[in-house]
């Protein structure tokens, strides 16, 4: 599999910390998010063909960090990170990868137990799903949650922060796509290019569009309490508690 880490965005809700530090390099406990995610990828190394990190805000800091590491991680530059949402980061990486994948996407602000991320990578590599979303089916949902709804056959119907009447859980920022599912996802992303009304789209919205068109995205249940998406100071405190545990 080819792993893509989306690390171009600015953590504006983290105040001065986010102004100078890309989220992927946030230190939680004794390790950065980059340390934890790369450790997880290392656990599943037999299933991983390449790793790319998409950079934008404070790109130089990530490049310096990677230059001093043993892992072979390629950098994909996104100079338009401030004008276009994360769909553009993902598309820039996908343009460098085989059309049929498989590709795993990790949000850079995801703190998760490395064992759980490695489990996802290995299950994605050995399973028969062409589209797989890590979803917490237990966590209490908030207005900020990226909610998902499923069909009776347990495949994705919708994914969004709003407009879902009966959500079953929260997408945690980790997915795999290959084959026709990946090709359809890339086609939707390419369709955003050059459209002013698509500048603020999320890649998750593109996932939802492929689901609406018939692509089968299955759910991979994420262990509740084993992850935090770090958007603000409260999330950072929750991440510190998880890391300490």
C-alpha positions as CSV (number, residue, x, y, z in Angstrom):
1,X,0.0,0.0,0.0
2,X,0.9,3.6,-0.5
3,X,0.4,5.8,2.7
4,X,-0.4,9.5,2.4
5,X,-0.3,11.8,5.4
6,X,-2.1,15.1,4.9
7,X,0.0,17.6,6.9
8,X,-0.4,20.8,4.9
9,X,-2.9,22.7,7.0
10,X,-2.5,25.3,9.7
11,X,-3.7,24.6,13.2
12,X,-5.3,28.0,13.6
13,X,-7.4,27.0,16.6
14,X,-4.3,26.1,18.5
15,X,-3.3,29.8,18.7
16,X,0.4,30.6,18.7
17,X,1.4,26.9,18.9
18,X,-0.4,26.3,15.6
19,X,1.1,29.4,14.0
20,X,4.7,28.0,14.2
21,X,4.3,24.2,14.5
22,X,2.6,22.0,11.9
23,X,0.1,19.7,13.6
24,X,2.1,16.6,12.5
25,X,5.0,17.8,14.7
26,X,2.9,18.5,17.8
27,X,4.6,16.9,20.8
28,X,2.1,14.9,22.9
29,X,3.8,13.3,25.8
30,X,7.2,12.2,24.8
31,X,6.6,11.9,21.1
32,X,5.3,13.9,18.2
33,X,2.3,12.8,16.1
34,X,4.8,12.1,13.3
35,X,6.7,9.8,15.6
36,X,3.5,7.9,16.5
37,X,2.2,7.6,12.9
38,X,5.6,6.6,11.5
39,X,5.9,4.0,14.3
40,X,2.6,2.6,13.3
41,X,3.5,2.4,9.6
42,X,6.8,0.7,10.7
43,X,4.8,-2.0,12.5
44,X,3.0,-2.8,9.2
45,X,6.1,-2.2,7.0
46,X,5.6,-5.5,5.1
47,X,2.3,-4.1,3.7
48,X,3.6,-0.6,2.9
49,X,5.3,0.3,-0.5
50,X,5.8,4.0,0.1
51,X,5.0,6.9,2.4
52,X,4.3,10.4,1.4
53,X,3.5,13.5,3.5
54,X,1.8,16.5,2.0
55,X,3.3,19.7,3.4
56,X,2.3,23.4,3.2
57,X,2.1,25.4,6.4
58,X,5.6,25.4,8.1
59,X,6.8,22.9,5.5
60,X,10.4,23.6,6.3
61,X,10.0,22.2,9.8
62,X,8.6,18.9,8.5
63,X,11.3,18.7,5.8
64,X,14.0,19.2,8.5
65,X,12.4,16.5,10.7
66,X,12.3,14.0,7.9
67,X,15.9,14.7,6.8
68,X,17.0,13.5,10.2
69,X,15.0,10.3,10.2
70,X,15.8,6.8,9.0
71,X,12.4,6.3,7.4
72,X,12.0,6.8,3.6
73,X,9.3,9.4,3.5
74,X,8.7,11.5,0.4
75,X,7.4,15.1,0.6
76,X,4.6,16.4,-1.6
77,X,4.4,20.2,-1.7
78,X,1.1,22.0,-1.5
79,X,1.8,25.7,-2.0
80,X,-2.0,26.4,-2.2
81,X,-2.7,25.0,1.2
82,X,-4.1,28.4,2.4
83,X,-6.5,28.8,-0.6
84,X,-7.8,25.2,-1.1
85,X,-9.0,22.7,1.5
86,X,-7.6,19.3,2.2
87,X,-9.1,17.7,-1.0
88,X,-6.3,19.5,-3.0
89,X,-3.6,18.0,-0.7
90,X,-4.9,14.5,-1.3
91,X,-5.2,15.0,-5.1
92,X,-1.6,16.3,-5.3
93,X,-0.5,13.0,-3.7
94,X,-2.8,10.8,-5.7
95,X,-1.4,12.2,-8.9
96,X,2.0,10.7,-8.0
97,X,0.5,7.2,-7.3
98,X,-0.8,4.3,-9.3
99,X,-4.4,4.7,-10.4
100,X,-5.5,1.5,-8.7
101,X,-3.6,2.0,-5.4
102,X,-4.1,0.8,-2.8
103,X,-3.7,4.1,-0.9
104,X,-4.1,4.7,2.8
105,X,-4.8,8.3,3.9
106,X,-4.0,9.5,7.4
107,X,-4.9,12.9,8.7
108,X,-1.8,14.5,10.3
109,X,-3.8,15.6,13.4
110,X,-4.8,12.1,14.3
111,X,-3.3,10.8,17.5
112,X,-4.0,7.1,17.8
113,X,-2.4,4.2,19.5
114,X,0.3,2.9,17.0
115,X,-1.1,-0.6,17.5
116,X,-4.5,0.4,16.2
117,X,-3.2,2.2,13.2
118,X,-1.0,-0.8,12.3
119,X,-4.0,-3.0,12.7
120,X,-5.9,-0.9,10.2
121,X,-3.0,-1.0,7.7
122,X,-2.7,-4.8,8.0
123,X,-6.5,-5.4,7.8
124,X,-6.7,-3.0,4.8
125,X,-3.9,-4.9,3.0
126,X,-5.3,-8.4,3.6
127,X,-9.0,-7.7,3.4
128,X,-11.2,-7.7,0.3
129,X,-12.7,-4.2,0.7
130,X,-11.9,-1.7,-2.0
131,X,-13.0,1.2,0.3
132,X,-12.4,1.2,4.1
133,X,-13.1,3.9,6.6
134,X,-12.0,3.9,10.2
135,X,-15.0,4.9,12.3
136,X,-15.6,5.2,16.1
137,X,-19.1,3.6,16.5
138,X,-19.2,4.5,20.3
139,X,-18.0,8.0,20.8
140,X,-20.5,10.7,21.7
141,X,-20.9,12.9,18.6
142,X,-20.6,16.7,18.6
143,X,-21.2,19.5,16.1
144,X,-17.5,19.1,15.0
145,X,-17.7,15.3,14.4
146,X,-17.3,14.0,10.9
147,X,-20.4,11.8,11.1
148,X,-21.2,8.8,9.0
149,X,-24.4,7.0,8.1
150,X,-24.6,3.4,6.8
151,X,-27.0,1.4,4.6
152,X,-28.6,-1.8,5.9
153,X,-25.8,-3.6,4.2
154,X,-23.3,-1.7,6.4
155,X,-21.7,0.4,3.6
156,X,-21.4,4.2,3.6
157,X,-24.3,6.3,2.7
158,X,-23.2,9.8,3.8
159,X,-20.2,11.4,5.5
160,X,-20.4,15.0,6.7
161,X,-20.4,17.2,9.8
162,X,-24.0,18.3,9.2
163,X,-27.1,17.0,7.4
164,X,-27.0,13.4,8.7
165,X,-30.2,12.4,10.5
166,X,-29.1,9.0,11.9
167,X,-25.3,8.9,12.2
168,X,-23.8,5.7,13.5
169,X,-20.4,7.1,14.4
170,X,-17.5,9.4,13.7
171,X,-14.9,9.1,10.9
172,X,-11.5,9.3,12.6
173,X,-9.3,10.4,9.8
174,X,-8.0,7.2,8.4
175,X,-9.1,5.4,5.2
176,X,-8.0,3.0,2.4
177,X,-9.1,3.0,-1.2
178,X,-8.1,0.9,-4.2
179,X,-9.3,-0.2,-7.6
180,X,-12.5,1.3,-8.9
181,X,-13.3,3.1,-5.5
182,X,-9.9,4.9,-5.7
183,X,-10.4,5.8,-9.4
184,X,-13.8,7.3,-8.7
185,X,-12.5,9.2,-5.7
186,X,-9.7,10.7,-7.8
187,X,-12.2,11.6,-10.5
188,X,-14.4,13.5,-8.0
189,X,-11.3,15.3,-6.7
190,X,-10.2,16.2,-10.2
191,X,-13.7,17.6,-10.8
192,X,-13.1,20.1,-8.0
193,X,-10.1,21.7,-9.8
194,X,-10.7,25.2,-11.1
195,X,-14.1,25.5,-9.4
196,X,-14.4,28.5,-7.1
197,X,-17.3,26.9,-5.3
198,X,-15.2,23.8,-4.5
199,X,-12.3,25.6,-2.9
200,X,-13.5,24.8,0.6
201,X,-14.5,21.2,-0.1
202,X,-13.3,18.4,2.1
203,X,-11.9,15.2,0.7
204,X,-14.4,13.5,3.0
205,X,-17.1,15.2,0.8
206,X,-15.6,13.5,-2.2
207,X,-15.8,10.2,-0.4
208,X,-19.5,10.9,0.2
209,X,-20.0,11.7,-3.5
210,X,-18.5,8.3,-4.5
211,X,-20.7,6.5,-2.0
212,X,-23.8,8.3,-3.4
213,X,-22.7,7.1,-6.9
214,X,-22.5,3.5,-5.7
215,X,-18.9,3.0,-4.5
216,X,-18.9,0.5,-1.5
217,X,-17.1,2.0,1.5
218,X,-17.0,-0.4,4.4
219,X,-16.5,0.5,8.1
220,X,-13.5,-0.5,10.1
221,X,-14.4,-0.1,13.8
222,X,-11.9,2.0,15.6
223,X,-11.5,1.1,19.3
224,X,-13.3,3.8,21.3
225,X,-11.0,5.9,23.5
226,X,-8.0,5.0,21.4
227,X,-7.8,8.2,19.3
228,X,-8.1,12.0,19.4
229,X,-8.3,14.4,16.5
230,X,-6.4,17.5,17.6
231,X,-8.1,20.7,16.5
232,X,-7.9,22.9,19.6
233,X,-6.5,23.2,23.1
234,X,-9.2,20.9,24.6
235,X,-8.3,18.2,22.0
236,X,-4.6,18.7,22.9
237,X,-5.4,18.1,26.6
238,X,-7.4,15.0,25.7
239,X,-4.5,13.8,23.6
240,X,-2.1,14.3,26.5
241,X,-4.4,12.2,28.7
242,X,-4.5,9.4,26.1
243,X,-0.8,9.5,25.7
244,X,-0.2,9.3,29.4
245,X,-2.6,6.3,29.6
